[in-house]
Amino acid sequence: MLKTTTDGRRSSLVRRAALALAGAAAVTALVGSYAPNSAHAASRSPVGESTTDFGDCPALPAGADPARWRCEVHTAAPRLTLGNIAVTLAPITMTHAEGPMPDGTAGQVWGAMHSAPTVVPGGLTGTAAGEHARNLGLAIRPEYGGRSDFYTGRFSLRFRLSSPLLAHGCTIGASVPVDFQLKRSGPSVWVSQDPPVIKFSAYDDTFAAPAAEHCGPLAGPLNRRLGLPAASGNLMSYDATYTFLMYDRLPTS
């Protein structure tokens, strides 16, 4: 009996959310951008302040010279406009290795990516109710999309959406990830030589944003609220700091 009552309440909440999403369509069509969530932003540490962890450095290819390969760890707090979503994402950290292959060609090996959810202002409805009602909250979290080329600035991401009323696997780019081709906004700046710390800024305003998938019964209203899919009008501004160590200098565990 308890399960029936709980399921009934959840179904009622889903129906109410769907109605709220539909009713908010006219409002969200006018949404141009959102300010970053202030409570979330206040909890962040500035990029590059914490001690770098090289624990995610990947194993080198067979025959690679450790003295000529380096492990890079970079941290960024990207600003993302994706359909009707406009947020400053929580800092993400990416680790990879690069250096010459035994045949002399340039090589890269992916390591790992770490990120955290960021609250989407307006929640599921894009309204004050979605902003403050717990069941109507919405958060977005970037995840590695399976492709990266740090020589050219190309990489892919998926964006996990979480809310009490959405299915666990709700993701933008679930089937086909979002592909980015970053362009530098200016020259790199060396903040420190020892340890090496380099800052750079880049952006991409040409990528397409696919619809969210695997979101349950709210998938249709959710995509309308988020303005997805969006073939244009999207933007990733990428301010990053990175450091590196050569593999023959990496600490051993």
N, C-alpha and C positions, 0 to 999 in steps of 0.2 A: 504493500500500500504506500509506503514511503517512497519507493522508487517511482510509482505511478504519479504521485504528487509532485516529486522533483522534476520528472520528465515533462509534466504538464506546465509547471512554472517556466522551465526552459523554453518550451515551445511557445508559450505566451510571450516571453521576452524576445524570442526570435521574430515573432510576428510584429511585435511592437517596434523592434529595431528596423524591420523592413519598411513599415509604414513611415517611421521617422526618416529613414534614408530617402524614401520616395518624396516625402514632403520637403526635404531639404535640398532637392535637386536644383530648384531655382536659386537658392542661396549659394550653393557651392559653385554654380556656374559663374558667379561674380567673384569668386575667391581668386586673387592673383598670387598672393604669397602669405605665408604665416611667419610670425616671429618665432625664434627658437624657444623651446620650453625653458623658462628661466630657472626652475628648480633643478632641472637636469643639467643645464649649462653650468650652474654654480658648483656642481659636484665634480667637474672635470679638472684634471691637472693640465697645465699648459704643455703643449707638445714638446718633447725632448727633455723635460725636467727630471723624470724618473730614471733610475739606473737601467741601462739596456740589458735585456735578457737575451742571450744568444742560444738559449736552450732549444729553439726551433730550427736551428741550422740543419739543413738536410744533408744526407750522405752524398759524397761526391761520385760522379760517374767513374767507372773503372778506368784506370790509367791517368786520371786527372792529377796534376801537380798541385798539392796543397799550398805551396808557396806562391802560386799564381792564381789561385781562386780565393774569392772573398765572400763572406757571408754578410749580407746587408739586412738591416732591420730598420724599417721606416714606419713612422707614425703620422697620421693625418687626421684632421677633423673636417671632413668634406662638407660643403654646402650643396644640398641636393634639391633640385626642382624636378619632380617626376609627375607628369599630369597635373593634378591639383594639389599634390603634396609639395610643400616647401619647408625644409627643416635643415638645421645644422646637425649632422649626425654625431653621435658620440664618437670619440677617437677610435680609429681602427689601427691595428698593427699588422704589418705584413713582413714576412721573412723569406728571403730567397738567396740562392747562391749563384754566382756567375764567374766565368773565367774561360780560358781557352781549352777546347777539347784536344785530345791527343793528336788529331789530324790538323789542328790549327784553327778550326772554325770556332766561332763564338758559341759558348754553351751557357745554359741556365737550368737551374733545378728549383722547383717550387718547394717552399718550406711549410708555412702555416699562416693563417689569418685569424686574428682575434677581434671581436667587436662586441657591442652591447646594444640593447634596444634603445630607441629614442622615441619619446612620446610625440604623436602626431596631433597638433592642436586641432580642436574641433571633434576629435574622436571619429566614431563611425558615421556620425551625421553631419559633421562640419558645422555644428551649431553649439550654443552654450550648453545644451543638454549633453551633447557628446563630449564636451570639455570637462564636465564635472561629474556625470553619472558613471559609477564604476563599471557597470555592465556595458556601457557604450564607449569605453575607452579604446584607443588604438595605438599601437606602437609598431615601429619599423626597425628592422635589423639587417644590415648587409651581410651576405655570406659569399664566400669564394665561389665563382661560377665555373671553375675548371679550366680556364685559359688565362695565360699571362705571358707577356713579353716586355720585360723592363728595359730592354734596349730601345724599343720603339714607343713605349707608353701605352701599349694595348693590353687590356685585361677585361675580364667579365665578372659580373656579380649577379647574385640573386638577392631579392629583398623579402625577408620573412615578415609577414604581418601577424600580429598577435592581438587578440581581444577575447574576453570571456565568451563572446557569441560567435566566434569564427572557428572553423575546423583547425586542428593543430598544424596541418601542412600548408596553410594558406600562404602563397608565395607569388610575388611578382617575378616572372621569368622562370617559373618552375620547369617548363618544358624546354624553352630556349632562353638562356640567360641574357641579361642586358650587356651588350658589348660597348666598351669605351675605347676611344682613341684620344688620349690626352695630348694637348698641345701646350707647350711651355708659355707662361705669361711673362717671363723674363729670365735673366740669367740666374744660375744657382749661386748661392752665397755661402761661403765657408764661415761658420760661426766659431769653430774651434778646429785646430790642427791635431791636437793630442788631448783627448781622443778626437778622431775626426767626426765632425758634426756639420752637415750641409743642409741648408734650407732651399726649397724651391716651391714654385707655384705653377699649377697647370689647370687646364679646364677642357671640357668637351661640351659643346652645345649642338651636336649633330646626331646624337644617338636617339633611337626609338625606344619607347617604353611599352612593353607588352601588357596585356591584361593580367590581373591576379587570377591564380588557379587554385583548385583544391580548397576552396574556402567554405564549402557547405552551402546551405540554402540562401545565404546572403550574398553569394558571389555576384549576381547580376546587379543588385542595388549598390553593392560595395564598389564595383568598377565604375558605375555611373557617378557615384559620389567622388571617387578619386580621379575621374577624367581619364580612365584607361580603357583601351590602349591609346597611347598618344604618340603619333608619328613625328611630331616636332614640338618645339617650345620647351624642351627639357634642357637641364643644365647641371653639370657637375663641376664645382669649383674646388680645387684640390690643393690645399696648402699643407705641405709636408716637411718633416725633418727626418733625415736618416743618418745612420752611422754604419760602420763596417769594421770587420776584422778579417785579416787573411787567415786561411784555414790552418796554417802552421803556427798561428798564434792563439788559436781558440783555446779557452780553458778546457781541461780534461776533467771528466767527472770521476 
